[in-house]
């Protein structure tokens, strides 16, 4: 339904992009579970990065922040499936504690990049199109 | 039965609206990776 980027998982007070401390860059998604399940969101999460490579920094590590035992189980099952198929997964599985909204210039990043280029070149990228769609619907 | 013996309709009665249920919203948080 809606998505925004921010910082989670650390202890630094009021983190910002330039003072991230021990936080990790995260996306927070409000969704309707009757339309898409948490397990399907986990699948999308794993399709969009390579969890079998260790991250070089806390900022960009792979992590799932679960809120309920059902979510923890769903994440564990997904990790077990991937590990059985391709090997060790470095994704951290941690209880959700807090989400700090990132600065406005980080939100709808692909959409803003496209607008910033004057919408020219070879047309918008698929990411920009998706971002434009979400921005249009206030997501 | 006479039409006039019926109780008058309540002019303030509110017709129930047939609205769809509001969407449920859950929140998930993942690293951007």
Backbone of each chain as nested JSON, in Angstrom:
{
  "chains": [
    {"id": "A", "residues": [
      {"number": 1, "name": "UNK", "atoms": {"N": [0.83, -1.194, 0.0], "CA": [0.0, 0.0, 0.0], "C": [0.873, 1.255, 0.0]}},
      {"number": 2, "name": "UNK", "atoms": {"N": [1.854, 1.277, 0.917], "CA": [2.765, 2.411, 0.984], "C": [4.168, 1.909, 1.331]}},
      {"number": 3, "name": "UNK", "atoms": {"N": [5.165, 2.662, 0.922], "CA": [6.539, 2.276, 1.246], "C": [7.386, 3.525, 1.478]}},
      {"number": 4, "name": "UNK", "atoms": {"N": [8.348, 3.402, 2.377], "CA": [9.289, 4.504, 2.612], "C": [10.602, 3.883, 3.068]}},
      {"number": 5, "name": "UNK", "atoms": {"N": [11.667, 4.637, 2.909], "CA": [12.98, 4.14, 3.311], "C": [13.427, 4.839, 4.586]}},
      {"number": 6, "name": "UNK", "atoms": {"N": [14.285, 4.14, 5.329], "CA": [14.763, 4.703, 6.583], "C": [15.889, 3.865, 7.149]}},
      {"number": 7, "name": "UNK", "atoms": {"N": [16.051, 3.954, 8.454], "CA": [17.166, 3.299, 9.139], "C": [16.635, 2.519, 10.331]}},
      {"number": 8, "name": "UNK", "atoms": {"N": [17.145, 1.281, 10.482], "CA": [16.68, 0.409, 11.575], "C": [17.834, -0.435, 12.094]}},
      {"number": 9, "name": "UNK", "atoms": {"N": [17.567, -1.07, 13.228], "CA": [18.456, -2.113, 13.735], "C": [19.592, -1.655, 14.609]}},
      {"number": 10, "name": "UNK", "atoms": {"N": [19.805, -0.341, 14.695], "CA": [20.929, 0.144, 15.484], "C": [20.493, 0.809, 16.765]}},
      {"number": 11, "name": "UNK", "atoms": {"N": [21.465, 1.416, 17.433], "CA": [21.188, 2.079, 18.709], "C": [21.427, 3.585, 18.641]}},
      {"number": 12, "name": "UNK", "atoms": {"N": [21.99, 4.068, 17.529], "CA": [22.287, 5.494, 17.4], "C": [21.001, 6.309, 17.461]}},
      {"number": 13, "name": "UNK", "atoms": {"N": [21.011, 7.356, 18.27], "CA": [19.825, 8.194, 18.429], "C": [19.633, 9.076, 17.192]}},
      {"number": 14, "name": "UNK", "atoms": {"N": [18.404, 9.166, 16.694], "CA": [18.041, 10.047, 15.585], "C": [19.048, 9.961, 14.425]}},
      {"number": 15, "name": "UNK", "atoms": {"N": [19.184, 8.787, 13.823], "CA": [20.179, 8.645, 12.753], "C": [19.808, 9.446, 11.504]}},
      {"number": 16, "name": "UNK", "atoms": {"N": [20.832, 9.872, 10.793], "CA": [20.66, 10.501, 9.487], "C": [21.591, 9.777, 8.523]}},
      {"number": 17, "name": "UNK", "atoms": {"N": [21.474, 10.082, 7.216], "CA": [22.304, 9.397, 6.225], "C": [23.782, 9.605, 6.525]}},
      {"number": 18, "name": "UNK", "atoms": {"N": [24.141, 10.789, 6.981], "CA": [25.55, 11.087, 7.239], "C": [25.956, 10.787, 8.679]}},
      {"number": 19, "name": "UNK", "atoms": {"N": [25.016, 10.382, 9.503], "CA": [25.329, 9.98, 10.878], "C": [24.484, 8.75, 11.191]}},
      {"number": 20, "name": "UNK", "atoms": {"N": [24.804, 7.691, 10.444], "CA": [23.984, 6.479, 10.476], "C": [24.29, 5.626, 11.702]}},
      {"number": 21, "name": "UNK", "atoms": {"N": [25.523, 5.74, 12.216], "CA": [25.914, 4.925, 13.361], "C": [25.848, 3.447, 13.02]}},
      {"number": 22, "name": "UNK", "atoms": {"N": [25.188, 2.668, 13.877], "CA": [25.119, 1.217, 13.685], "C": [23.79, 0.774, 13.06]}},
      {"number": 23, "name": "UNK", "atoms": {"N": [23.104, 1.722, 12.403], "CA": [21.837, 1.368, 11.752], "C": [22.071, 0.811, 10.341]}},
      {"number": 24, "name": "UNK", "atoms": {"N": [21.021, 0.193, 9.822], "CA": [21.028, -0.373, 8.475], "C": [19.964, 0.34, 7.639]}},
      {"number": 25, "name": "UNK", "atoms": {"N": [20.272, 0.579, 6.379], "CA": [19.268, 1.177, 5.484], "C": [18.132, 0.165, 5.271]}},
      {"number": 26, "name": "UNK", "atoms": {"N": [16.908, 0.616, 5.477], "CA": [15.766, -0.304, 5.398], "C": [14.616, 0.295, 4.59]}},
      {"number": 27, "name": "UNK", "atoms": {"N": [13.724, -0.597, 4.201], "CA": [12.461, -0.167, 3.596], "C": [11.333, -0.658, 4.489]}},
      {"number": 28, "name": "UNK", "atoms": {"N": [10.364, 0.194, 4.725], "CA": [9.194, -0.193, 5.5], "C": [7.981, -0.163, 4.571]}},
      {"number": 29, "name": "UNK", "atoms": {"N": [7.234, -1.242, 4.587], "CA": [6.123, -1.414, 3.653], "C": [4.832, -1.626, 4.432]}},
      {"number": 30, "name": "UNK", "atoms": {"N": [3.841, -0.787, 4.165], "CA": [2.478, -1.042, 4.662], "C": [1.768, -1.825, 3.565]}},
      {"number": 31, "name": "UNK", "atoms": {"N": [1.216, -2.977, 3.9], "CA": [0.605, -3.811, 2.878], "C": [-0.676, -4.439, 3.412]}},
      {"number": 32, "name": "UNK", "atoms": {"N": [-1.511, -4.894, 2.486], "CA": [-2.762, -5.562, 2.852], "C": [-2.511, -7.073, 2.757]}},
      {"number": 33, "name": "UNK", "atoms": {"N": [-2.492, -7.767, 3.889], "CA": [-2.18, -9.21, 3.844], "C": [-3.21, -10.052, 3.105]}},
      {"number": 34, "name": "UNK", "atoms": {"N": [-4.384, -9.462, 2.798], "CA": [-5.343, -10.228, 1.994], "C": [-4.995, -10.14, 0.513]}},
      {"number": 35, "name": "UNK", "atoms": {"N": [-4.059, -9.24, 0.164], "CA": [-3.628, -9.067, -1.225], "C": [-2.261, -9.713, -1.446]}},
      {"number": 36, "name": "UNK", "atoms": {"N": [-1.34, -9.485, -0.508], "CA": [0.003, -10.08, -0.612], "C": [0.418, -10.521, 0.786]}},
      {"number": 37, "name": "UNK", "atoms": {"N": [1.027, -11.697, 0.863], "CA": [1.388, -12.229, 2.179], "C": [2.788, -11.768, 2.58]}},
      {"number": 38, "name": "UNK", "atoms": {"N": [3.071, -11.897, 3.853], "CA": [4.414, -11.574, 4.35], "C": [5.459, -12.469, 3.666]}},
      {"number": 39, "name": "UNK", "atoms": {"N": [5.079, -13.742, 3.467], "CA": [6.002, -14.664, 2.805], "C": [6.325, -14.221, 1.38]}},
      {"number": 40, "name": "UNK", "atoms": {"N": [5.321, -13.677, 0.67], "CA": [5.567, -13.186, -0.692], "C": [6.481, -11.955, -0.667]}},
      {"number": 41, "name": "UNK", "atoms": {"N": [6.312, -11.109, 0.35], "CA": [7.207, -9.95, 0.472], "C": [8.643, -10.413, 0.735]}},
      {"number": 42, "name": "UNK", "atoms": {"N": [8.782, -11.455, 1.546], "CA": [10.124, -12.001, 1.801], "C": [10.736, -12.503, 0.495]}},
      {"number": 43, "name": "UNK", "atoms": {"N": [9.916, -13.158, -0.335], "CA": [10.434, -13.639, -1.626], "C": [10.944, -12.471, -2.47]}},
      {"number": 44, "name": "UNK", "atoms": {"N": [10.183, -11.364, -2.501], "CA": [10.611, -10.186, -3.262], "C": [11.912, -9.637, -2.681]}},
      {"number": 45, "name": "UNK", "atoms": {"N": [11.987, -9.6, -1.358], "CA": [13.201, -9.134, -0.677], "C": [14.424, -9.937, -1.137]}},
      {"number": 46, "name": "UNK", "atoms": {"N": [14.278, -11.267, -1.17], "CA": [15.419, -12.099, -1.546], "C": [15.718, -12.046, -3.05]}},
      {"number": 47, "name": "UNK", "atoms": {"N": [14.701, -11.696, -3.858], "CA": [14.949, -11.591, -5.308], "C": [15.718, -10.321, -5.662]}},
      {"number": 48, "name": "UNK", "atoms": {"N": [15.761, -9.37, -4.736], "CA": [16.342, -8.075, -5.063], "C": [17.745, -7.847, -4.51]}},
      {"number": 49, "name": "UNK", "atoms": {"N": [18.341, -8.853, -3.923], "CA": [19.748, -8.731, -3.535], "C": [20.346, -10.129, -3.448]}},
      {"number": 50, "name": "UNK", "atoms": {"N": [21.629, -10.194, -3.131], "CA": [22.307, -11.483, -3.07], "C": [22.627, -11.805, -1.613]}},
      {"number": 51, "name": "UNK", "atoms": {"N": [21.763, -12.556, -0.946], "CA": [21.956, -12.789, 0.493], "C": [23.069, -13.771, 0.807]}},
      {"number": 52, "name": "UNK", "atoms": {"N": [23.616, -14.426, -0.234], "CA": [24.669, -15.414, 0.006], "C": [26.051, -14.781, 0.03]}},
      {"number": 53, "name": "UNK", "atoms": {"N": [26.122, -13.456, -0.151], "CA": [27.397, -12.742, -0.03], "C": [27.387, -11.949, 1.265]}},
      {"number": 54, "name": "UNK", "atoms": {"N": [28.466, -12.035, 2.059], "CA": [28.492, -11.227, 3.284], "C": [28.552, -9.746, 2.932]}},
      {"number": 55, "name": "UNK", "atoms": {"N": [27.89, -8.91, 3.721], "CA": [27.919, -7.472, 3.432], "C": [29.201, -6.864, 3.972]}},
      {"number": 56, "name": "UNK", "atoms": {"N": [29.611, -5.749, 3.36], "CA": [30.848, -5.098, 3.769], "C": [30.624, -4.095, 4.885]}},
      {"number": 57, "name": "UNK", "atoms": {"N": [29.372, -3.779, 5.169], "CA": [29.111, -2.78, 6.2], "C": [27.746, -3.019, 6.821]}},
      {"number": 58, "name": "UNK", "atoms": {"N": [27.576, -2.516, 8.021], "CA": [26.279, -2.604, 8.696], "C": [25.233, -1.833, 7.9]}},
      {"number": 59, "name": "UNK", "atoms": {"N": [25.653, -0.728, 7.267], "CA": [24.734, 0.124, 6.502], "C": [23.986, -0.668, 5.436]}},
      {"number": 60, "name": "UNK", "atoms": {"N": [24.725, -1.582, 4.77], "CA": [24.133, -2.287, 3.641], "C": [23.958, -3.779, 3.891]}},
      {"number": 61, "name": "UNK", "atoms": {"N": [23.919, -4.195, 5.146], "CA": [23.789, -5.629, 5.414], "C": [22.378, -6.108, 5.024]}},
      {"number": 62, "name": "UNK", "atoms": {"N": [22.25, -7.416, 4.905], "CA": [20.956, -8.028, 4.598], "C": [20.272, -8.371, 5.918]}},
      {"number": 63, "name": "UNK", "atoms": {"N": [19.038, -7.914, 6.095], "CA": [18.364, -8.164, 7.378], "C": [16.845, -8.135, 7.212]}},
      {"number": 64, "name": "UNK", "atoms": {"N": [16.18, -8.955, 8.004], "CA": [14.722, -8.96, 8.098], "C": [14.368, -8.638, 9.548]}},
      {"number": 65, "name": "UNK", "atoms": {"N": [13.511, -7.649, 9.734], "CA": [13.114, -7.251, 11.087], "C": [11.671, -7.708, 11.317]}},
      {"number": 66, "name": "UNK", "atoms": {"N": [11.524, -8.844, 11.99], "CA": [10.182, -9.412, 12.174], "C": [9.489, -8.774, 13.379]}},
      {"number": 67, "name": "UNK", "atoms": {"N": [8.137, -8.783, 13.31], "CA": [7.342, -8.21, 14.408], "C": [6.579, -9.268, 15.184]}},
      {"number": 68, "name": "UNK", "atoms": {"N": [6.351, -10.419, 14.587], "CA": [5.566, -11.462, 15.26], "C": [6.297, -12.796, 15.09]}},
      {"number": 69, "name": "UNK", "atoms": {"N": [5.872, -13.788, 15.881], "CA": [6.454, -15.121, 15.764], "C": [6.134, -15.729, 14.401]}},
      {"number": 70, "name": "UNK", "atoms": {"N": [4.937, -15.433, 13.87], "CA": [4.585, -15.936, 12.536], "C": [5.55, -15.38, 11.49]}},
      {"number": 71, "name": "UNK", "atoms": {"N": [5.88, -14.092, 11.611], "CA": [6.816, -13.493, 10.651], "C": [8.208, -14.108, 10.808]}},
      {"number": 72, "name": "UNK", "atoms": {"N": [8.603, -14.347, 12.063], "CA": [9.929, -14.954, 12.286], "C": [9.981, -16.341, 11.635]}},
      {"number": 73, "name": "UNK", "atoms": {"N": [8.915, -17.116, 11.822], "CA": [8.88, -18.468, 11.229], "C": [8.911, -18.396, 9.706]}},
      {"number": 74, "name": "UNK", "atoms": {"N": [8.134, -17.461, 9.141], "CA": [8.104, -17.328, 7.675], "C": [9.495, -16.981, 7.148]}},
      {"number": 75, "name": "UNK", "atoms": {"N": [10.197, -16.097, 7.861], "CA": [11.544, -15.712, 7.429], "C": [12.511, -16.881, 7.568]}},
      {"number": 76, "name": "UNK", "atoms": {"N": [12.41, -17.613, 8.674], "CA": [13.295, -18.769, 8.881], "C": [13.077, -19.811, 7.79]}},
      {"number": 77, "name": "UNK", "atoms": {"N": [11.815, -20.03, 7.434], "CA": [11.516, -21.018, 6.39], "C": [12.098, -20.576, 5.047]}},
      {"number": 78, "name": "UNK", "atoms": {"N": [11.972, -19.277, 4.747], "CA": [12.504, -18.771, 3.474], "C": [14.02, -18.918, 3.446]}},
      {"number": 79, "name": "UNK", "atoms": {"N": [14.668, -18.576, 4.561], "CA": [16.134, -18.689, 4.63], "C": [16.555, -20.15, 4.469]}},
      {"number": 80, "name": "UNK", "atoms": {"N": [15.818, -21.052, 5.13], "CA": [16.151, -22.477, 5.027], "C": [16.005, -22.97, 3.589]}},
      {"number": 81, "name": "UNK", "atoms": {"N": [14.969, -22.491, 2.889], "CA": [14.769, -22.896, 1.484], "C": [15.932, -22.443, 0.62]}},
      {"number": 82, "name": "UNK", "atoms": {"N": [16.354, -21.195, 0.812], "CA": [17.437, -20.655, -0.014], "C": [18.752, -21.36, 0.316]}},
      {"number": 83, "name": "UNK", "atoms": {"N": [18.975, -21.6, 1.611], "CA": [20.221, -22.263, 2.001], "C": [20.298, -23.676, 1.427]}},
      {"number": 84, "name": "UNK", "atoms": {"N": [19.135, -24.35, 1.394], "CA": [19.116, -25.703, 0.83], "C": [19.425, -25.661, -0.663]}},
      {"number": 85, "name": "UNK", "atoms": {"N": [19.077, -24.547, -1.316], "CA": [19.248, -24.46, -2.771], "C": [20.622, -23.916, -3.162]}},
      {"number": 86, "name": "UNK", "atoms": {"N": [21.088, -22.867, -2.47], "CA": [22.298, -22.195, -2.973], "C": [23.386, -21.984, -1.927]}},
      {"number": 87, "name": "UNK", "atoms": {"N": [23.166, -22.41, -0.693], "CA": [24.217, -22.279, 0.31], "C": [23.906, -21.244, 1.378]}},
      {"number": 88, "name": "UNK", "atoms": {"N": [24.945, -20.928, 2.152], "CA": [24.746, -20.117, 3.353], "C": [24.16, -18.744, 3.035]}},
      {"number": 89, "name": "UNK", "atoms": {"N": [23.186, -18.346, 3.85], "CA": [22.55, -17.035, 3.726], "C": [23.023, -16.154, 4.88]}},
      {"number": 90, "name": "UNK", "atoms": {"N": [23.479, -14.948, 4.555], "CA": [24.016, -14.037, 5.563], "C": [22.957, -13.089, 6.136]}},
      {"number": 91, "name": "UNK", "atoms": {"N": [21.714, -13.272, 5.737], "CA": [20.644, -12.376, 6.191], "C": [20.426, -12.49, 7.7]}},
      {"number": 92, "name": "UNK", "atoms": {"N": [20.487, -11.342, 8.379], "CA": [20.219, -11.324, 9.82], "C": [18.709, -11.331, 10.044]}},
      {"number": 93, "name": "UNK", "atoms": {"N": [18.292, -12.053, 11.058], "CA": [16.876, -12.116, 11.408], "C": [16.742, -11.563, 12.821]}},
      {"number": 94, "name": "UNK", "atoms": {"N": [16.169, -10.376, 12.931], "CA": [16.144, -9.687, 14.225], "C": [14.743, -9.163, 14.528]}},
      {"number": 95, "name": "UNK", "atoms": {"N": [14.392, -9.09, 15.814], "CA": [13.094, -8.481, 16.158], "C": [13.101, -6.999, 15.814]}},
      {"number": 96, "name": "UNK", "atoms": {"N": [11.979, -6.515, 15.284], "CA": [11.869, -5.103, 14.932], "C": [11.851, -4.263, 16.214]}},
      {"number": 97, "name": "UNK", "atoms": {"N": [12.648, -3.215, 16.231], "CA": [12.637, -2.302, 17.385], "C": [12.156, -0.911, 16.978]}},
      {"number": 98, "name": "UNK", "atoms": {"N": [12.744, -0.357, 15.928], "CA": [12.37, 1.01, 15.551], "C": [12.692, 1.242, 14.082]}},
      {"number": 99, "name": "UNK", "atoms": {"N": [11.979, 2.186, 13.495], "CA": [12.241, 2.62, 12.12], "C": [12.371, 4.131, 12.145]}},
      {"number": 100, "name": "UNK", "atoms": {"N": [13.499, 4.626, 11.67], "CA": [13.73, 6.07, 11.606], "C": [13.615, 6.493, 10.143]}},
      {"number": 101, "name": "UNK", "atoms": {"N": [12.63, 7.32, 9.845], "CA": [12.383, 7.739, 8.467], "C": [13.602, 8.473, 7.904]}},
      {"number": 102, "name": "UNK", "atoms": {"N": [14.018, 8.088, 6.708], "CA": [15.154, 8.755, 6.07], "C": [14.753, 10.144, 5.577]}},
      {"number": 103, "name": "UNK", "atoms": {"N": [15.753, 10.95, 5.29], "CA": [15.517, 12.3, 4.804], "C": [14.681, 12.259, 3.519]}},
      {"number": 104, "name": "UNK", "atoms": {"N": [13.959, 13.33, 3.277], "CA": [13.018, 13.365, 2.154], "C": [13.693, 13.105, 0.814]}},
      {"number": 105, "name": "UNK", "atoms": {"N": [14.952, 13.551, 0.661], "CA": [15.592, 13.374, -0.658], "C": [15.93, 11.926, -0.953]}},
      {"number": 106, "name": "UNK", "atoms": {"N": [15.792, 11.031, 0.043], "CA": [15.986, 9.598, -0.218], "C": [14.677, 8.896, -0.586]}},
      {"number": 107, "name": "UNK", "atoms": {"N": [13.538, 9.526, -0.332], "CA": [12.259, 8.873, -0.617], "C": [11.947, 8.977, -2.122]}},
      {"number": 108, "name": "UNK", "atoms": {"N": [11.329, 7.939, -2.664], "CA": [10.958, 7.903, -4.095], "C": [12.175, 8.257, -4.963]}},
      {"number": 109, "name": "UNK", "atoms": {"N": [13.302, 7.616, -4.633], "CA": [14.586, 7.994, -5.224], "C": [14.603, 7.846, -6.742]}},
      {"number": 110, "name": "UNK", "atoms": {"N": [14.148, 6.688, -7.25], "CA": [14.184, 6.465, -8.703], "C": [13.293, 7.468, -9.438]}},
      {"number": 111, "name": "UNK", "atoms": {"N": [12.143, 7.754, -8.83], "CA": [11.219, 8.716, -9.442], "C": [11.875, 10.098, -9.51]}},
      {"number": 112, "name": "UNK", "atoms": {"N": [12.528, 10.488, -8.424], "CA": [13.161, 11.809, -8.414], "C": [14.337, 11.874, -9.381]}},
      {"number": 113, "name": "UNK", "atoms": {"N": [15.057, 10.772, -9.516], "CA": [16.159, 10.737, -10.491], "C": [15.633, 10.988, -11.896]}},
      {"number": 114, "name": "UNK", "atoms": {"N": [14.523, 10.331, -12.215], "CA": [13.946, 10.453, -13.557], "C": [13.479, 11.894, -13.796]}},
      {"number": 115, "name": "UNK", "atoms": {"N": [12.758, 12.457, -12.799], "CA": [12.311, 13.84, -12.912], "C": [13.522, 14.761, -13.049]}},
      {"number": 116, "name": "UNK", "atoms": {"N": [14.562, 14.483, -12.266], "CA": [15.757, 15.323, -12.27], "C": [16.47, 15.33, -13.609]}},
      {"number": 117, "name": "UNK", "atoms": {"N": [16.332, 14.255, -14.376], "CA": [16.974, 14.193, -15.699], "C": [16.097, 14.818, -16.772]}},
      {"number": 118, "name": "UNK", "atoms": {"N": [14.991, 15.424, -16.373], "CA": [14.105, 16.055, -17.347], "C": [13.3, 15.042, -18.137]}},
      {"number": 119, "name": "UNK", "atoms": {"N": [13.209, 13.827, -17.646], "CA": [12.38, 12.77, -18.24], "C": [12.773, 12.482, -19.689]}},
      {"number": 120, "name": "UNK", "atoms": {"N": [14.055, 12.769, -20.034], "CA": [14.446, 12.59, -21.429], "C": [15.136, 11.228, -21.63]}},
      {"number": 121, "name": "UNK", "atoms": {"N": [16.17, 11.233, -22.382], "CA": [16.953, 10.034, -22.698], "C": [16.057, 8.978, -23.337]}},
      {"number": 122, "name": "UNK", "atoms": {"N": [16.211, 7.745, -22.91], "CA": [15.472, 6.661, -23.559], "C": [14.171, 6.348, -22.819]}},
      {"number": 123, "name": "UNK", "atoms": {"N": [13.671, 7.326, -22.108], "CA": [12.45, 7.074, -21.336], "C": [12.804, 6.577, -19.952]}},
      {"number": 124, "name": "UNK", "atoms": {"N": [11.81, 6.503, -19.098], "CA": [12.073, 6.107, -17.718], "C": [12.453, 4.643, -17.615]}},
      {"number": 125, "name": "UNK", "atoms": {"N": [13.278, 4.343, -16.625], "CA": [13.624, 2.952, -16.347], "C": [12.405, 2.265, -15.721]}},
      {"number": 126, "name": "UNK", "atoms": {"N": [12.402, 0.934, -15.701], "CA": [11.29, 0.242, -15.035], "C": [11.144, 0.686, -13.58]}},
      {"number": 127, "name": "UNK", "atoms": {"N": [12.293, 0.923, -12.917], "CA": [12.212, 1.371, -11.516], "C": [11.525, 2.721, -11.427]}},
      {"number": 128, "name": "UNK", "atoms": {"N": [11.862, 3.631, -12.385], "CA": [11.253, 4.966, -12.359], "C": [9.759, 4.882, -12.653]}},
      {"number": 129, "name": "UNK", "atoms": {"N": [9.391, 3.985, -13.558], "CA": [7.964, 3.827, -13.868], "C": [7.199, 3.33, -12.649]}},
      {"number": 130, "name": "UNK", "atoms": {"N": [7.78, 2.341, -11.975], "CA": [7.119, 1.835, -10.768], "C": [7.023, 2.932, -9.715]}},
      {"number": 131, "name": "UNK", "atoms": {"N": [8.121, 3.696, -9.566], "CA": [8.122, 4.762, -8.566], "C": [7.103, 5.839, -8.923]}},
      {"number": 132, "name": "UNK", "atoms": {"N": [6.983, 6.151, -10.239], "CA": [6.017, 7.159, -10.667], "C": [4.597, 6.692, -10.362]}},
      {"number": 133, "name": "UNK", "atoms": {"N": [4.335, 5.421, -10.624], "CA": [3.025, 4.843, -10.334], "C": [2.717, 4.973, -8.844]}},
      {"number": 134, "name": "UNK", "atoms": {"N": [3.698, 4.62, -8.006], "CA": [3.483, 4.678, -6.551], "C": [3.295, 6.12, -6.099]}},
      {"number": 135, "name": "UNK", "atoms": {"N": [4.093, 7.034, -6.663], "CA": [3.987, 8.438, -6.253], "C": [2.62, 9.0, -6.644]}},
      {"number": 136, "name": "UNK", "atoms": {"N": [2.127, 8.605, -7.821], "CA": [0.826, 9.071, -8.299], "C": [-0.28, 8.659, -7.33]}},
      {"number": 137, "name": "UNK", "atoms": {"N": [-0.164, 7.432, -6.818], "CA": [-1.186, 6.921, -5.903], "C": [-0.859, 7.191, -4.443]}},
      {"number": 138, "name": "UNK", "atoms": {"N": [0.136, 8.042, -4.213], "CA": [0.448, 8.419, -2.849], "C": [1.06, 7.33, -2.015]}},
      {"number": 139, "name": "UNK", "atoms": {"N": [1.592, 6.323, -2.689], "CA": [2.171, 5.204, -1.946], "C": [3.62, 5.47, -1.605]}}
    ]},
    {"id": "B", "residues": [
      {"number": 1, "name": "UNK", "atoms": {"N": [-55.686, -3.65, 5.592], "CA": [-55.025, -2.716, 6.495], "C": [-54.857, -1.378, 5.784]}},
      {"number": 2, "name": "UNK", "atoms": {"N": [-55.22, -0.36, 6.52], "CA": [-55.138, 0.973, 5.938], "C": [-53.693, 1.435, 5.834]}},
      {"number": 3, "name": "UNK", "atoms": {"N": [-53.414, 2.104, 4.792], "CA": [-52.077, 2.671, 4.604], "C": [-51.736, 3.649, 5.727]}},
      {"number": 4, "name": "UNK", "atoms": {"N": [-52.777, 4.296, 6.24], "CA": [-52.542, 5.347, 7.241], "C": [-52.255, 4.791, 8.629]}},
      {"number": 5, "name": "UNK", "atoms": {"N": [-52.452, 3.46, 8.807], "CA": [-52.174, 2.891, 10.124], "C": [-50.693, 2.528, 10.298]}},
      {"number": 6, "name": "UNK", "atoms": {"N": [-49.91, 2.629, 9.221], "CA": [-48.482, 2.322, 9.344], "C": [-47.757, 3.42, 10.112]}},
      {"number": 7, "name": "UNK", "atoms": {"N": [-46.804, 3.04, 10.908], "CA": [-46.02, 4.097, 11.561], "C": [-45.275, 4.909, 10.512]}},
      {"number": 8, "name": "UNK", "atoms": {"N": [-45.202, 6.197, 10.761], "CA": [-44.496, 7.062, 9.816], "C": [-43.01, 6.709, 9.78]}},
      {"number": 9, "name": "UNK", "atoms": {"N": [-42.436, 6.781, 8.599], "CA": [-41.0, 6.527, 8.473], "C": [-40.22, 7.589, 9.245]}},
      {"number": 10, "name": "UNK", "atoms": {"N": [-39.18, 7.166, 9.918], "CA": [-38.355, 8.104, 10.679], "C": [-37.523, 8.935, 9.71]}},
      {"number": 11, "name": "UNK", "atoms": {"N": [-37.797, 10.237, 9.652], "CA": [-37.034, 11.059, 8.683], "C": [-35.551, 11.138, 9.026]}},
      {"number": 12, "name": "UNK", "atoms": {"N": [-35.19, 10.814, 10.287], "CA": [-33.772, 10.895, 10.674], "C": [-33.053, 9.553, 10.549]}},
      {"number": 13, "name": "UNK", "atoms": {"N": [-33.82, 8.526, 10.122], "CA": [-33.182, 7.21, 10.024], "C": [-32.059, 7.247, 8.983]}},
      {"number": 14, "name": "UNK", "atoms": {"N": [-30.973, 6.622, 9.309], "CA": [-29.807, 6.618, 8.409], "C": [-29.737, 5.27, 7.717]}},
      {"number": 15, "name": "UNK", "atoms": {"N": [-29.756, 5.313, 6.408], "CA": [-29.619, 4.081, 5.634], "C": [-28.192, 3.548, 5.799]}},
      {"number": 16, "name": "UNK", "atoms": {"N": [-28.062, 2.269, 6.122], "CA": [-26.692, 1.749, 6.208], "C": [-26.015, 1.788, 4.833]}},
      {"number": 17, "name": "UNK", "atoms": {"N": [-24.816, 2.274, 4.805], "CA": [-24.082, 2.342, 3.541], "C": [-23.425, 0.999, 3.256]}},
      {"number": 18, "name": "UNK", "atoms": {"N": [-23.487, 0.608, 2.015], "CA": [-22.88, -0.659, 1.614], "C": [-21.45, -0.398, 1.128]}},
      {"number": 19, "name": "UNK", "atoms": {"N": [-20.583, -0.114, 2.084], "CA": [-19.21, 0.219, 1.717], "C": [-18.326, -1.022, 1.82]}},
      {"number": 20, "name": "UNK", "atoms": {"N": [-17.317, -1.116, 0.973], "CA": [-16.382, -2.238, 1.125], "C": [-15.603, -2.099, 2.426]}},
      {"number": 21, "name": "UNK", "atoms": {"N": [-15.195, -3.232, 2.957], "CA": [-14.409, -3.201, 4.195], "C": [-13.102, -2.46, 3.941]}},
      {"number": 22, "name": "UNK", "atoms": {"N": [-12.642, -1.669, 4.883], "CA": [-11.364, -0.994, 4.681], "C": [-10.241, -2.021, 4.585]}},
      {"number": 23, "name": "UNK", "atoms": {"N": [-9.194, -1.73, 3.814], "CA": [-8.106, -2.693, 3.686], "C": [-7.402, -2.901, 5.022]}},
      {"number": 24, "name": "UNK", "atoms": {"N": [-7.024, -4.143, 5.279], "CA": [-6.178, -4.385, 6.448], "C": [-4.789, -3.864, 6.116]}},
      {"number": 25, "name": "UNK", "atoms": {"N": [-4.09, -3.401, 7.099], "CA": [-2.73, -2.947, 6.842], "C": [-1.783, -3.586, 7.848]}},
      {"number": 26, "name": "UNK", "atoms": {"N": [-0.793, -4.278, 7.333], "CA": [0.307, -4.768, 8.158], "C": [1.564, -4.038, 7.712]}},
      {"number": 27, "name": "UNK", "atoms": {"N": [2.57, -4.055, 8.537], "CA": [3.81, -3.353, 8.201], "C": [4.981, -4.32, 8.271]}},
      {"number": 28, "name": "UNK", "atoms": {"N": [5.81, -4.289, 7.234], "CA": [7.004, -5.134, 7.181], "C": [8.228, -4.248, 7.013]}},
      {"number": 29, "name": "UNK", "atoms": {"N": [9.331, -4.663, 7.616], "CA": [10.575, -3.891, 7.511], "C": [11.71, -4.81, 7.088]}},
      {"number": 30, "name": "UNK", "atoms": {"N": [12.359, -4.436, 5.976], "CA": [13.486, -5.212, 5.451], "C": [14.667, -4.285, 5.192]}},
      {"number": 31, "name": "UNK", "atoms": {"N": [15.87, -4.847, 5.272], "CA": [17.032, -4.088, 4.828], "C": [16.922, -3.882, 3.321]}},
      {"number": 32, "name": "UNK", "atoms": {"N": [17.484, -2.778, 2.85], "CA": [17.474, -2.537, 1.403], "C": [18.436, -3.477, 0.695]}},
      {"number": 33, "name": "UNK", "atoms": {"N": [19.408, -3.997, 1.438], "CA": [20.326, -4.994, 0.882], "C": [21.335, -4.405, -0.072]}}
    ]}
  ]
}
